[in-house]
Amino acid sequence: MTQEEALAVLKTGANVFLTGEPGAGKTHTINQYVAYLRSQGVEPAITASTGIAATHINGYTIHSWSGIGVKPQLTEYDLDQIGQKEKVVKRVRAAKVLIIDEISMLSADTLDMVDAVMRMLRAREEAFGGVQVIFVGDFFQLPPIVKARTDDTLEISYDEPQSPFAFHARAWKQAKPLVCYLEEQHRQEDADFLQILAALRRGNVPDALRKKLAVRVKEPGATVVHTKLFPHNANVDRLNTAELEKLPALPRRYDMRSKGSLPLVEALKRNCLSPETLLLKVGAKVMFTKNDPDGDYYNGSLGEVREFSKLSGLPIIKLNNGRVLEVQSVEWAVQEGNKKLATIEQLPLRLAWAITVHKSQGMSLDSAVIDLTQAFEYGQGYVALSRVRTLGGLYLMGFNDKSLEVHPEVLEKDEEFREQSATTAEAFDNLPATELSQMQENFIRAALL
């Protein structure tokens, strides 16, 4: 399915699961839909399953937005307490469209908790209280972490064995989302590399493709320092600290500024890819942590500190593509409509000798050195490899068998999603243009009531 086809489905107000490979344009499609809704006077609730993802979209985590917080389970008492939270009640009742990004990292239990809150607060029995819900993500990426259920939770009937994935949630089944599986590719530009990634998604990497990966187990040239991706935080912190200390001169210090609701500010700080205190020196390797609206850099752009402005004291960065720019502070926010509830300001930079695979999710890198010898989770290898645009930009320190595995349950489910997407595309292709237009107009009219 193309982005244009998916956008047409979204505009009808149907519940949707928007998926596709990394670089297929999921974020771009959602941004287009959000812009369309706002142009029609409808403000969507934009959330994500993780704090890092939420900072990218100036939204809430779904846990914060729904009021469930960090609870692994929800009791009747918890529901009653959430009903006493005025801000939660107000935003849930006002919602017309709910977007949940990085759905792969949200468990079935958590999704059912969100559904229970929305049904209660909106006093409606439809899934998610009758709002349009849009799940965005790719289940081949990192899975959720789940805890065992206990007996005091809400009575939820599961038709299948306990599974971490959101598509097993009762709420998912009752929402009956149409699947829009984007098939275009806008990140990887290399046919061989696309073949390898496709083989990973099929759960079968033949020897010929493994050999192509094995050829990339090599050190990059010394002329450019490439970001290293590790599965564990300890490797990342150790390397970044050691490399910065090697550089001469004293570091320049840049402290984060903040304002607004203290709990929301603290959440923004925890999940911002730029650190609260950033230390830089001339020669430091840096990575941009946010997309620039003007297109000068994107989340994952790499460069080096060349000097510091004598007037402003701000770092002047030479990007790997040769562009030189003075980097200004930017803002991360939690918003409700046009109202900013909390903001932080910092340079959109972090040290870039190393980063974890987890924090790289959502980035697009021209090149990277990746250590997959200690990969321990389904999806880690796929996430790491798919950050890079071309096979020529990939340098492996090594890989183990686990790094080439995807979750067998996701593998099976993916075939079903592809078939459902094809059915959706066919149905909408056969829909008269006038009828489609009327469905879209009816949804906006209802949302404005």
C-alpha positions in Angstrom: 0.0 0.0 0.0 1.2 3.5 -0.8 1.3 6.4 1.6 -1.5 8.1 -0.4 -3.7 5.1 -0.1 -3.1 4.8 3.6 -3.9 8.5 4.1 -7.2 8.1 2.3 -8.1 5.2 4.7 -7.1 7.3 7.7 -9.3 10.2 6.7 -12.4 8.0 6.8 -12.1 7.7 10.6 -11.6 4.0 10.6 -9.4 2.4 13.2 -6.1 1.6 11.5 -2.8 -0.3 12.1 -0.2 1.6 10.1 2.8 -0.6 9.6 5.7 -1.3 7.2 9.4 -1.7 7.1 11.7 1.0 8.6 11.9 3.8 6.1 8.6 3.0 4.5 7.1 6.4 5.6 5.0 5.6 8.6 6.0 8.8 10.4 5.6 10.9 7.2 2.1 9.5 6.7 1.0 10.2 10.2 2.4 13.7 10.1 0.3 14.3 6.9 -2.8 13.0 8.7 -2.2 15.2 11.7 -1.8 18.2 9.5 -5.0 17.4 7.7 -6.9 16.9 11.0 -5.7 20.3 12.3 -6.6 22.0 9.0 -10.1 20.7 9.6 -10.2 21.9 13.2 -9.7 18.5 14.8 -6.9 18.2 17.3 -5.6 14.6 17.6 -4.2 13.0 20.8 -0.6 12.1 19.9 1.0 9.5 22.1 3.8 6.9 22.0 4.6 3.7 23.9 8.0 5.0 25.1 9.3 8.3 26.4 12.0 8.5 23.7 9.4 8.2 21.0 7.1 10.7 22.8 9.8 13.4 22.7 10.1 13.0 19.0 6.4 13.9 18.5 6.0 16.5 21.2 3.4 14.2 22.8 2.7 12.1 25.9 3.5 8.5 26.6 0.2 6.6 26.3 0.8 5.7 30.0 0.8 9.4 31.0 -2.0 10.5 28.6 -4.4 7.8 29.9 -3.5 8.2 33.5 -2.4 4.6 34.0 1.2 5.6 34.7 3.7 2.9 35.3 1.2 0.4 36.7 1.7 -3.1 35.3 -1.9 -4.0 36.1 -5.1 -2.1 36.7 -7.6 -2.8 39.5 -11.1 -1.3 40.0 -9.7 0.9 42.7 -7.1 2.2 40.2 -9.8 3.0 37.7 -11.7 4.9 40.4 -8.6 6.9 41.2 -7.9 7.8 37.6 -11.5 9.0 37.4 -10.6 11.6 40.0 -7.8 13.1 37.9 -9.4 16.2 36.3 -6.8 16.7 33.5 -6.9 13.0 32.5 -10.7 13.0 32.4 -10.8 16.2 30.4 -8.4 15.1 27.7 -9.8 11.6 27.3 -13.3 12.9 27.0 -12.3 15.5 24.5 -10.4 13.0 22.3 -11.6 12.3 18.8 -8.5 10.6 17.4 -5.9 8.7 19.4 -2.5 8.0 17.8 -0.2 5.5 19.5 3.3 5.4 18.0 5.8 2.6 18.4 3.0 0.1 19.1 5.5 -2.8 19.0 6.8 -1.8 22.5 3.3 -1.7 24.1 2.1 -4.9 25.7 -1.4 -6.4 25.3 -2.1 -5.8 28.9 -1.2 -2.1 28.8 -3.4 -1.6 25.7 -6.3 -3.2 27.5 -5.7 -0.9 30.4 -5.9 2.1 28.2 -9.1 0.8 26.6 -10.7 0.2 30.1 -9.9 3.8 31.1 -11.3 5.3 27.9 -14.5 3.3 28.1 -15.1 4.3 31.7 -14.3 8.0 31.3 -16.2 8.3 28.0 -19.1 6.1 29.3 -19.2 4.2 26.0 -18.8 0.5 25.4 -17.1 0.7 22.0 -13.4 0.0 21.9 -11.4 2.9 23.2 -14.6 4.7 24.1 -15.5 5.2 20.4 -12.6 7.4 19.3 -10.6 6.7 16.1 -7.5 4.8 17.3 -4.4 4.5 15.1 -1.6 2.1 16.0 1.7 2.9 14.3 4.7 0.7 14.3 6.5 -2.4 13.2 6.4 -5.6 15.3 9.7 -6.7 13.9 11.3 -4.1 16.0 12.0 -4.2 19.8 9.2 -6.0 21.7 7.6 -4.9 25.0 8.8 -6.0 28.4 6.0 -7.7 30.4 5.4 -8.9 33.9 3.1 -11.8 34.9 -0.5 -11.0 35.7 -1.9 -11.3 39.2 -5.4 -12.1 40.4 -6.5 -8.6 41.5 -6.5 -7.1 38.0 -9.6 -6.2 36.0 -11.5 -9.2 34.6 -10.2 -9.4 31.0 -11.0 -12.5 28.9 -8.1 -13.6 26.7 -8.8 -16.0 23.8 -5.2 -16.9 23.4 -2.2 -17.7 25.6 -0.5 -14.7 27.3 1.7 -12.9 24.8 3.5 -9.6 25.0 2.3 -8.2 21.7 -0.4 -5.6 21.5 -2.2 -7.4 18.7 -3.3 -10.0 21.3 -5.1 -7.4 23.4 -8.9 -7.8 23.7 -9.1 -4.1 22.8 -7.2 -4.6 19.5 -9.6 -7.3 18.5 -12.6 -5.2 19.3 -11.2 -2.2 17.6 -10.8 -4.3 14.4 -8.2 -2.0 12.9 -7.8 -1.9 9.1 -4.2 -2.8 8.2 -2.3 -0.3 6.1 1.0 -2.0 5.3 3.3 0.6 3.6 5.5 -1.0 0.9 7.6 1.8 -0.5 11.1 2.3 0.8 12.6 5.8 1.5 15.6 5.0 3.7 17.6 2.2 2.3 18.9 2.8 -1.2 20.9 -0.4 -1.8 19.3 -3.4 -3.5 21.6 -5.9 -1.8 20.9 -4.4 1.6 17.2 -4.4 1.0 17.5 -8.1 0.1 19.2 -8.8 3.4 16.6 -6.9 5.5 13.8 -8.6 3.6 15.3 -12.0 4.4 15.5 -11.0 8.1 11.8 -10.2 8.0 11.0 -13.6 6.4 13.0 -15.3 9.2 15.3 -17.0 6.8 18.7 -15.5 5.9 20.3 -17.9 3.4 24.1 -18.5 3.4 24.6 -16.3 0.3 23.2 -13.3 2.3 25.0 -14.2 5.5 28.2 -14.1 3.5 27.4 -10.5 2.3 26.9 -9.6 6.0 30.2 -11.4 6.9 32.0 -9.2 4.4 30.9 -6.2 6.4 32.7 -7.5 9.5 35.5 -5.0 9.0 37.0 -1.8 10.4 36.0 1.4 8.6 38.7 3.7 7.2 40.4 6.1 9.6 39.3 9.2 7.8 35.8 9.2 9.3 34.8 8.2 12.8 31.5 6.3 12.6 29.0 5.9 15.4 29.1 2.6 17.1 25.9 0.8 18.1 25.9 -1.5 21.1 23.2 -3.6 22.8 24.2 -2.4 26.3 24.5 1.0 27.9 27.7 0.3 29.7 29.7 0.0 26.5 28.2 3.2 25.2 28.9 5.3 28.2 32.5 4.0 28.6 33.4 4.7 25.0 31.9 8.2 24.8 33.6 9.3 28.1 37.0 7.8 27.1 37.0 9.4 23.6 36.0 12.9 24.9 38.8 12.7 27.5 41.3 12.1 24.8 40.7 15.5 23.3 42.8 18.4 24.5 41.4 21.6 26.1 38.6 22.0 28.6 35.1 21.1 27.6 32.3 23.6 27.0 29.3 22.9 29.1 25.7 23.4 28.0 22.9 22.9 30.5 19.3 22.1 29.7 16.6 24.7 30.5 13.1 23.8 31.5 9.7 25.2 32.4 6.2 23.9 33.1 4.8 21.0 35.0 7.6 19.4 37.0 6.5 15.7 36.5 6.3 16.3 32.7 9.6 18.2 32.7 11.3 15.3 34.5 9.8 12.8 32.0 11.0 14.9 29.1 14.5 15.0 30.6 14.6 11.3 31.1 13.7 10.5 27.6 15.4 13.3 25.6 18.3 11.9 23.5 20.2 15.1 24.3 21.7 14.9 27.8 20.7 17.3 30.6 24.4 18.4 30.8 26.2 18.3 27.4 30.0 18.5 27.4 31.7 19.3 24.1 35.2 19.9 22.9 36.7 20.8 19.5 37.0 17.5 17.7 34.1 15.8 19.5 32.0 13.5 17.3 28.3 14.4 17.7 24.9 13.2 16.5 21.8 15.3 16.0 18.9 14.2 18.2 16.0 15.9 16.4 14.8 16.6 12.9 15.3 20.2 11.8 12.1 21.7 10.3 14.3 23.5 7.6 16.0 20.3 6.7 19.6 21.2 7.7 19.9 18.0 9.8 17.8 15.1 10.9 17.6 12.8 13.9 20.8 10.7 13.4 22.9 13.2 11.3 26.6 12.9 12.2 29.3 15.6 12.4 32.2 17.0 14.4 32.7 20.1 16.5 35.1 22.4 14.5 35.0 25.4 16.8 32.9 27.5 19.1 31.4 30.8 18.0 33.3 33.8 19.5 30.0 35.7 19.7 27.5 33.2 20.9 29.7 30.5 22.4 27.6 27.9 20.4 29.3 25.0 18.7 29.9 25.1 15.0 29.5 21.6 13.5 30.8 20.2 10.3 28.4 17.5 9.2 29.7 14.4 7.5 28.0 15.7 4.3 30.3 18.7 4.4 27.8 21.2 5.5 28.9 23.6 8.3 26.4 25.2 10.7 26.2 26.9 14.1 23.8 24.8 16.2 21.1 26.6 18.2 19.1 25.3 21.1 15.8 23.7 20.3 12.7 22.8 22.3 11.1 19.6 23.2 7.6 19.8 24.6 4.5 18.1 25.9 1.5 19.7 24.2 -2.2 19.5 24.3 -3.4 21.2 21.2 -1.6 24.5 21.0 -0.9 24.6 24.7 2.5 23.6 25.9 2.4 21.9 29.3 6.1 21.5 29.7 9.2 22.3 27.7 12.9 21.7 27.8 15.6 23.4 25.8 19.0 22.0 24.8 21.3 21.7 21.9 20.0 18.9 19.6 23.2 17.0 20.0 24.8 14.1 21.9 28.2 12.6 21.8 28.3 10.1 18.9 31.2 7.8 19.3 28.5 5.3 20.5 24.8 4.8 21.1 22.6 1.9 22.2 20.5 0.0 19.7 17.4 0.8 21.7 18.0 4.6 21.5 18.8 4.4 17.8 15.2 3.2 17.0 13.7 5.9 14.7 17.1 7.2 13.5 18.5 7.1 10.0 22.3 6.8 9.7 24.5 7.2 6.7 27.0 4.8 8.3 27.5 3.0 11.6 29.8 0.4 13.3 27.5 -2.2 14.9 28.4 -4.8 17.5 25.9 -7.6 17.4 28.1 -10.2 19.1 26.1 -9.7 22.4 22.6 -9.3 20.9 20.2 -10.9 23.3 16.7 -9.9 22.2 14.5 -10.6 19.1 14.6 -7.5 16.9 17.9 -6.0 18.1 19.8 -7.0 15.0 17.0 -5.9 12.7 16.6 -2.5 14.4 20.4 -1.9 14.3 20.9 -3.0 10.7 17.9 -1.1 9.4 19.2 2.2 10.8 21.8 2.4 8.1 21.0 3.5 4.5 23.3 1.3 2.5 25.3 -1.9 2.9 28.5 0.2 2.2 27.8 2.3 5.3 27.5 -0.8 7.5 30.6 -1.9 9.5 30.1 -4.9 11.8 32.2 -5.8 14.8 30.6 -9.2 14.6 27.2 -10.8 14.9 25.7 -13.9 16.6 22.8 -16.1 15.5 20.4 -14.3 17.8 21.0 -11.0 16.0 19.6 -12.5 12.8 16.4 -13.9 14.5 13.0 -12.3 14.5 10.2 -13.4 16.9 8.5 -16.4 15.4 5.1 -15.2 16.5 5.6 -11.9 14.7 6.8 -13.7 11.6 3.6 -15.6 11.4 1.4 -12.6 12.2 3.2 -10.5 9.5 1.8 -12.7 6.8 -1.7 -12.1 8.1 -1.1 -8.3 8.3 0.1 -8.3 4.6 -3.0 -10.1 3.5 -5.3 -7.8 5.5 -3.6 -4.8 4.0 -4.1 -6.2 0.5 -7.8 -6.7 1.3 -8.1 -3.1 2.6 -6.4 -1.7 -0.5 -8.6 -3.6 -2.9 -11.8 -2.6 -1.0 -10.8 1.1 -1.1 -9.7 0.9 -4.8 -13.2 -0.4 -5.7 -14.9 2.4 -3.7 -16.4 5.2 -5.9 -14.5 8.5 -5.3 -17.8 10.2 -4.3 -18.5 7.6 -1.7 -15.0 7.9 -0.3 -15.2 11.6 -0.2 -18.5 11.4 1.6 -17.1 9.1 4.3 -14.2 11.4 4.9 -16.5 14.5 5.2 -18.9 12.6 7.5 -16.0 11.7 9.9 -14.8 15.3 10.2 -18.4 16.5 10.7 -18.9 14.0 13.5 -15.5 14.8 15.1 -16.5 18.5 15.3 -19.7 17.9 17.2 
